[in-house]
């Protein structure tokens, strides 16, 4: 299924084509040489006794032109754009998906077959380096007395791809420098081909992207870093990274044992900025290509060492309550501090930029650097198990892991409480006293933990302080960067993120192209996905006022339309015009005995006109500070407004109960019962057992879930008028006056 997954993501076709991808993957594998058979014969050759014909194999999802009708008038189009999704087994021809017609046809009238992702760093070259592959395949074919003929170049309508593992193609150890795989070359932005085969090429096209709009962006790979104007700064950053890793005894340079497949590495570049957006330093990080790891061979268990954004705001809130503002800690090469798992040996290919003299090679007993590898003694970024190993290291300092969020750690003793929230190697630290925070930084000095002072910039969010009015958090720099990245820096602002008519109108069927065409102004699917990803991060961080609009824009991320792109641009223009808005945090949170939690829930009954499903909106606040919000399309069609409101209330109930548990694990009491504000009387009466309605009999579990906590006194439903319902902003498009009023009540204030 890895091959199927790579094919789907590389082609950028909807996931509904998984069956076609699986069938085509089987078609290719059945025609591919394999070590399992004598003479490395393909399964099809074993079955039929004849070598398979390979010249009609093309890359899954290849763009093409399909001949449609000769009876059309002279100047009308006689072809449609399509994507190849397989080869017909019944008749001669390809299975082609026609996006304009939304159907799959079988035809042999296909021309201009192109490859996937014709962008600079995503292009899978049609010029395959088949000379080495042909040599290896001929060597395998000679074992059983047959010859496989492979052309040196593919024409425009036919292609030959052979899926084969590295061991199959490399029959002897070469004294030349190790050639990179197709996946690695694509990751490094190189256009050359290699002998990794189809799966590696597709994987590369799935994970590599080159943003053509941003000329000042950090280089995407080692090759780009060497060619850019700041190459010297990036070279210095690389040297600093390698020196740090070697100082930490991260690896040992060894001769790679026979039969071992070492992992590739990749350089990741980042410009570190302060709260004012000013460049502080150039950072280069060496990461392992964990996508090449095999379960049970070089990793066992995994975990993502990133806390939830609401948890990060809770840590900020706790610091405000205790009067100890959260401090920002940074552990250089944090993952490298943890040792690797016992019993597992992980080898890396020598990374780009790491050089050896002839004397060093002789001392290591090799003739060429391609025979060397790095045997890891410590963990490394990119490894699947790196986050789990880093977690184990933190637990060794006496912390306990919160069950509600596994990336929030608490240390409690007779002197007080210390709380640490981790997002990879960034730490948010607060405690009941400054002395405890200082003690933590002193204890973790063995990890070279840097004390960056009171947190001012965390995950792209800028935090400003006012002792009387609390914190203000914004993402102004992220918005500016997003606009520049997508060529919208000079775009005019708009008053609303989404028009009131846009939420109910049917969207255009004109799909965005998968690959860039002649006109660079026409956006591609990847352009849309990149923009929507930025919008979603900003909405989740500090801008709940655009949550519903972003929810609308993300309905069809794998097959977006031109209307979706226009909506995404409109949201970006709205954010640009309101980028000085800041989320107010905890104006009245100092020296409180109990934390006050509150939840607002609402639903737009039948708001989705295409399938009549409702939209849930939830806002969760801590001491009046918005820490979490939800905007979700409900999974089932509600039969009444009350049912839709029940679904929204159950989502809100889960959120506040989770935060209640998190505060208890930290050591703070929450004021009970927790208010759940809603604007539906029927739901309130059902929850308090005042009435029983036949219309609600089928909502059994959700009613009993919330009613149970109401009876226990943990939550209490509270009625608010629809005019004062904050969650209304997250369920539908509203007029400008209503948006302005609600966003102020939520806590979005101007940048005074």
N, C-alpha and C positions, 0 to 999 in steps of 0.2 A: 504493500500500500504506500510505501514511501515514494515509489516511482509515480504512482497515480497522483499522490498529493503534489509532487513537484510539477507534473504535467498540468494539473489544474491551475495551480497558482501562476505558473509561467505563462500559460495561455490567457489567464485572466478571464476565463469563461466562468459562468455561474456554477455553483457547486452541484446544481442539478445534472451536470454533465459528467458526474463521477462514473456512471456506468459506461459511457463512451470511452472515458479515459482508461478505465480498467480493461475494457475489451481491447483497446489499441495497445496498451502495455503488454497484454498477453500475446497479441499479434507479433509485437517486436521481439519479446523474449523467446518466443517459439522459434524465431529465425536467427537467434544470437548464439555464437559459439559459447560453450560452457565446459568447464573442467570436469563436470560430473560425468560426461560422456567420453568414451574412448576416442582419442584423436581430436578432442575438443569440438566434436560435431554438435550442431544445433539439434534441439528436439525434433524439429520438422524433418531434418535430414535422416535422423534415426528412424523416423516413422515411414518416410517415403523412399529413402535410399537415394535421393537427389539433393544436391545443394540448393538452398532456397534462393529465389530471385529477390534482390534487395533494392533495385533501382527505383521502385515505386514508393519506398518508405519516405515520408516527410515528417517534419516536426509537428506534433500535436498542437492544434490551434493556429497553424500557419494561415496567414491572410492570403486570399486568392480572389480572382474574378470568375464568376460563374455565368456562362452563356444561358440566356433565358428564353428569348422568343424572336424568331426571324420575321414574324408578321407585324412587328411594330413599325411605326412610321419611320421615315428615313433618319430624322434627327433625334428620335427617342433612344434612350439607353437600351442596349441589348445585353447588358450584363448587370449583375448585382454583386456587391461585396459579400464575401463569406469567409468562414473559418473551417478548415479541415478538422473533423473530429473522428476520423476513422476511415477504414477501407472496407468496402462492401465484400462480403463473403459469397453473396448470391450472384452478383453480376460484376462486370468490370467497371470500376469507378470508385470515386471517393464518397464518403459520407460528409456532407458539407452543411454547416449551420448558417442560415441566412438571417442575420440580425433584424433586417428591415421587415421580413415576413414572419419572424419568430417561429421558424420551423427548420427541420433537418431534411435534406433531400439526398438522393443518391444520383450522381451524375459523373460522366467521364469528360464533360465539356468544361474543363477547369484550366485556366491559364494564369500567368503572373503569380505563381505560387511564391509567397514571400516567407521570410522567417519571422519569428516572434521578436517583438521589442526592438525596433530599429533605432532606438536612442543610442547615444554615444556609449554608455556603459552597460546597456542592456542587450545590445545586439548580439545575437548568436550567429556567427558568421556562416554564410552558405559555403564559403571556401573551407572545407574540412581538411585538416592535415591528415590525409589518408595514406601518405607514403609509409609512415611507421606502422599504421594499422594494417595496411596491405601486407607489409613484410611479416608481421606477426601472424596474420590470418593465413598467409601462404605457408608459413612454417607449420602452423597447425594442420592445414589442409594436406600438406605433403605426407603427414603421418598416415592418412588413409587414401592416398593416391589420387586425390582430386585437387582441382585448382579453383579458387574463387577469384573472379575477375572484378576488380574495383576500379572505376574510372578515377582520374586524377581531379576531376572538377565536375560539379553538378550543374546541369543546365537549369533554365528557369522553370521548367515544369516537372522535372523529375529529380529525385534525390536518393541518396543511400546513407543510412545511418546504421551502425552496428552497435548494439548495446553490449558492452563487455566490461569486465572488472579489470582494475589495473594489473592484477597478477596474470590475467589471461594475455594481455597485450605485451607485458614486459617479461619475455622469456629468459632474459639474461641480465645480469647487472651491468649497466653501462658505466664506462669510465668518464663519460661526459657529465656535465652539470645536469642535475636532475631537472627534467622537464616538468612544468607545472600542468596540473589538470585543467580541463576546460572550466570547471567550477572556480578554480583558483584564478585563472586568467580573467574570467569575467569579473570576479571580485576585485581584481587589481586594475580593471579598466582596459585590459589588453584585448585586441581584436583577434589574436591568433587562436587557432584551434589546438586541441590536444586529444589524447587517446582515452579520456575518462568515459566518453560515451554520452548517450542521450540523457540519462538521468542527471548526471553532473551538470550538463549544459542547462537543462531545464531548471534545476535547483538554483543555478547562478542567476538566471533571468528572473527568478521569483524573489530573490533577496537583494539584488543590486539595483540601485536607482541613481540617476544623475539628474539633479534638478537644474534644468536649463535656464531657469529664470534668475538664479542667484549667482552672481559672479564673485561675490565676496564670501561665499560659504566655505566652511572648512573642507579640505580635500577629502574625497570619498575613499581614497585608497593610497597605497604606497606610490604607485606610478603618478597619480595626480599631485601628490605632495612634492615629488621631484620636479614637476613641470611648472608649478605655480610660482608666483612672484615672491612668496614667503618661504621658499624651499629651505633657506639656511636656518630660519627659525624652527621649522619642523625637523630638520636634521638634528639640531641641538636638543629638541624635545625627545627625539628618538634615543639619542645617546644617554640622556638623563634617565629615561625609562629602563634601558638595558642595564645601566649601571646600578639602578635601584634593585632590579630583579636579581642581578648577580650578587649584590651585597647581601641580599636576603637568602642566598643559597637556594634559589627557586629551582634550579636544574643542574644537571651534570652533563657535559658534552661527552657523548659516547658514540661508538660505532653501532649502528642499528642492527640488531640481530636479524638473521634471515627469517622471512615469513611474517615479520611485524609490519603493520601498516601505520606509520606515524601520521599524526594529525597536522593539517596545515595551520598556519597562523595568519592573522590579519592585523594591520595597524589601523587604529581608530584615532581620529584627530579632533580636538575640541579647543576652542578659544574660551578660556575662563574669564568671566567678567564679574565686576562687583555690582552692588545694588544700584549704582548710577549708570550701569551699562558700559562702563569703561573697561577696556581690555587690560587684564592683569597678567596673564601668562599664556603660553602655548603649551598644551598638554597632548602628548602622544601616548596611547595605551596599546600594549600588545595583548591581543586576545587570541585564544585558541578557537578553532572552528569546531565548536561542540556539535554541530550538525553532522559531523563525520563520525561521532562516537557510536559505539554499539553497546546495547544493554547487556550487562553481564561480562563484557570484555574489558571496558575501561570506564564504566560507571554503573552504579546500582540505584540509589535513591536520589531524588532531586527535590528542590524547593526554591521558590522565588523569594529572594531576600528584599522585598519591597513592601513597605507598609501602605495601607490604603490612605488616600488623601484625607478622608474624614478623620482617620486616626492621627494624622499629622496635625490637623487643626485642634484635635482634642489635647495633644501634647502642648500646643501653644496656649490653649485655654487653661490647662492645669498650671502652667507656669505663671499665668496671670493671676489665678486664684491663690497660689502660694506666694506670690510677690517675688518670684525668682524667674525673670524672663528666660525663655529657652535659649541655650547656647548652641552654637553650630560647631560640630566637630567633623573633621575629615581625616580618614585613615588612608594614607598613601598606599596604593596597591593592597587594599584591604583583603581581597580574596587570596592574595599571595601569602598572607600571614599564616593561613591554616595549612597544616600538613595534608598530604594526599591520603587516601584510604589505604589501609594495610591490605596487602595481597593483590593490589592492582598496579600495574606498571603502565604509565602513559608516556608515549614518545611523541615528540614534535619534530617536524621538519625544520631545519635551520631557517629562522625568519629572515625576511628581506632586511638588508642593512647590517646584518651581522657578518663580519668578515674574519677570515683566518689567514695567517701567513703560511708559507710553505713549511717553515720550521714547526709550526704548531700542528700542521697536518701530519708531518712525519712523526712527531711525538705521539700523536694519537693512532698511528699505524695505518693511515689511509692515504690513498693517492688523490682523492677528489672529495670536495666538500659534500657532494651528493650522498656519500656513504655515511655521513655523520647525522646525528639527531640529538635532541635534548631529552634526557630522561628526567621527568618532573619529580622533585622531592616535596614541593609545596603546590598548593592549588593555584589556579590561574583563571583570570577572567575568561568567560566564554565556555568553560567546562560546565557540563550539565549539573554536576554535583557541587560546584563552587559555592553557591549560596548556602547549601546545607552545612558545608564544612566551616564556613564563616560563622554561621549560627552556633555551631558547637563551640567555637572559640569564644564567643561572647558569653555563653553559659558558664564557661570556665572562670569568669570573673565574679561569680556568685549571683548572677541574675536569674530570674525565673521568667519563662516565656508566657505571655498572655495567650489564653486559649481563644479569645475573641479575635485578636490579630497577632499572628505569630511573629511579626516584626516589631512588636512593642515589648520591651523588657522592663521588669520591675525588680528592684532590690530593696527589701524592707528589713530593718532591724530596730533596736531600741532607740536609736538616735534619729530615725526618720525614714523617709522614702526617697528613692532615686528612680527616675523614669527615663528610658532611652528609646527613641523611635529611630529605626534604621531604614534607609533607602539605599541599598547597596552599600557604598562606603561613606555616605553622608549620614551624620548622626544629629538628632535633636535631643538635647539633654536638659532636663530640669529636675528640681528636687525641692524638698521642704526647706532647704537652706543653701546659700551659696557655698558654704564650706563643703557640703556633700558633692556639689558639682565639681569643685576644685579637686576633691579627693578622687573622683572618678577619672578626671583627666590625668591626674598623677599616676593612678594605678595602671591606666592604659598607655602610659608613656612607652612601655615595651613594644607597643604596636606603632610607635611614632605618631600617635594621635595628635593632630593639630587642633589647637583651640582657636577658632576663628571669631571668637567673641559672641556677643549677642546676635542672634540670627537676623540677617538683613536680606538675604536672598537664598531661597530654598526651592529647588525644583522649578526655577523660572518665576517664582512668586516673590515679589518685593514686599518686605514687611517694614512698616514705619510705626514708631512708638510715640505715645502720648500718655504720660502717667495719669492724667485725669480722664482722658477720653478713650483710652484703650489702644488697641492695634488697628492699623489699616493695612489691608493686603491688596495688591493689584498685580496685573500681568502686562503692564504697559509695554515693556521691552519685548515681550513675546508677541504682542499684537503688531508692533512695528516691524519686527523681524518677519512675521508671517506675511504682512502686506508686501514687503520688499521681495521676499522669496517668490511670491506668485505674481509679480508684476503689477501689483495693485497699489503701489506707494502713492501714486498721484490720483487715485480714484476718489470720486466725490462721496461724501458720507450720506447716509439716509437716516430718517427718524425712527424707523422700525426695523427689526431684524427679519420680519416676515409680514406680508400683507394679509389683511383679514380675509380676502377672497382666495388667497393662495393656499390656505389650509384645507379648502374643500374642493378646489377645482381639480379635474383630472389632469395629470401631467403629460407632457409631450412624449411621443414614442420615439423621437429621434435620439438614438443612442450615441454616446460619445465613442470615438474610435479607440481601439486598443493601442494602436501605435501611431506615432506622429506621421502626418502626411506632408504634402507639399507646403501647405499654409501653416506656419508655426503658430499662428494666432488661435488655431482650433485646438482646444484642450483635449488631452487624452484621459483615459480612465485613471492612469497613475497621477496625473495632475489633480484630478478631482479627489482621489483618495488621500493624497498628501494634504490638500487644503482642508478637507473634512477632518482629518486626524488632528490638525492643529486647532481647529475650531472646537473639537470635542474636548481636548485637553484644557483649553481656556475656559470652556463652559463648566467643566467639572471643578476647575480650580477656584475661580473667583467671580464668574459671571453667570449666575443662575438665570438672568433675564434672557439669555439666548438659548437656554436648554431645549425648549420646545422646537425652536427653529432648527437647531442642529439635529434634533431627533428626526425631524422631517427630511433633512438633507441626507441622512444616513440610511434611508430605507432600502436603497438599491446601490450599495457601494461597489458591487461586482458588475453591475450593468447600469450605470447611471445615464440619465438622459441630459439633453441640453438644458432642460428646465431645472434639473437638479443642480447643474453647474451654476446657473444664474442665481438660484437660491443661495448656494454656498458663497458666491461672491457678494450677494446682498448682505448676508450675515457679517462677512468680513468688513464690508464698508460701514456697517452699523457700529461694529466694535472699534473701527478706526476713529469714527467720529465721537465715540464715548470712551476712549481709552484712558481718560483721566479718572474714571469712576473707580472707587475703591470699596472693598468690602469691609465694613466696620465690625470689629471684633471686641466683644466683652467690655462695654463701657462701665458696667456695674458689677464686675466679677471679683473685686478684691475682698478678702476676708469674709467669705461666706461659709456658713456651717454646712449647707447642703447645696448640691448642684441642681439647678432647675433645667429639666429637659422638657421640650415641647415639640409636638409634631402636628403639621398641617397636611391634610389629605383631601384630594379632590379628584374628580373624574369627568371627562367629557364623554357623555353617553353616545355611543355610535359615531364617534368623531371621524373614523376612517370610512370615507364614503365607498371605497372599493370593496371592503369586506364587512363593513358596519361594526368593526371592533372598536372598543372604547380605549381611551388613553388615560392612564393613571398619572397623577402628579403628587409628589411628596416633598415636603420641606421639613428638615429636622434642625432644631435650634438648641444651642447650649447657652444659657444665660442671655438669650436674645440674639446670639451669634449663629448665623447659618453655617452649619458644618457639613451638611449632606443634603442632597436633593436627588430625586428620581423622576424621570420622565420615561414611562414605558408603555408600549402598546400591549394591551391585554391579550392573553393567548387564546381566550375563548370569547364568543359573542355573548354579551350580557343581554338579558331579556327585559331589564328594567333599569332605571336610573339607580335604584337602591342596590341592585346587584353590582353595577359598575363601581359604586361608591364603596361597597364591601371589599371588592378586590383591592382598591386603592388603600383602604384602611388597613387591610391585612399586610400590605407591603410596608406601610408606615409603622405598623406595630412591630414588625420584624426589625426595622431599623432602630427604633428607640429601645427595644429590649436588648439589642446587641450593644448599643452604647451604654445602657445601664450596667450590663455585665462588665464592659471595659472599665468604666469608672470604679466599679467594685473591685476589680482586679488591681487597679492602680492604688486603691485605698481611700477613695472618696465616696461619700454617701450621696445618693440621688434623692431628691425630694419626691416622695410618693403621695398620691398617685400621679403618674405622668399624664399631662394633658394631651389628649388627641383631639384636635380641633377639626370639625367637619361641618358641612352646611346641609346635611340631609337628615331630617327628623326621623324618617323611617329606619335608617341605620342605627341611630341613637337608641330608639325604642327597642329595637331587636337586641341590641347589646346589653341593655339594662333589664331585659326580660319583661318589659311593660306590655308588649304585644307579641302575638305570634301570627305570621301571615303565611297563607298557602303559597304565595308568590316567592317565598324565601326558603321553601323546604329543600330545594336542590342545592342551596349554598351551605350545606351542612358543616363542612370542616372549617371554612373561614369564619362562620359565625361562632362556632364553639371554641375555636382558637382564641379569638378576641374576647368572647364572653367569659372564658375561664380566667383571663388576666383581669378583667373588670371585676369579677366576683372576688378575686384575691386582693383587690385594692392596689394593683400595680399600675394600671392605666385607668383613665376615666374619660369617656367621650364628652366633649364640650361643644356646644353649638355656637357657631359664628355665622353671621349673615354672609351671603354670597359676595356682597360688596367688599367685605373685609377678608375674604379668603385668599391668603397669599399664594397657595398652590394653584390658584386659577391661572397664574402666569405660566405654569408648566403644562397646561392641558390643551391650550388652544391659542390661536392668533387673536390678539386683542388690539383695540384702537390705541392711539398714541397716549391719550390722556390716562387711560387705565394702566398702560405699561409704566408711565412715569410715576404714578401713584404707588403701584405695587413694588417696583424696584426700590423705591425709597424705604418702604416698610420692611422689605427683606434685609436692608442694611447697606445698599449700594449708595454711596455718597460721593459728592464731587471732591476733586483733589485740592481742597483748601489747605 
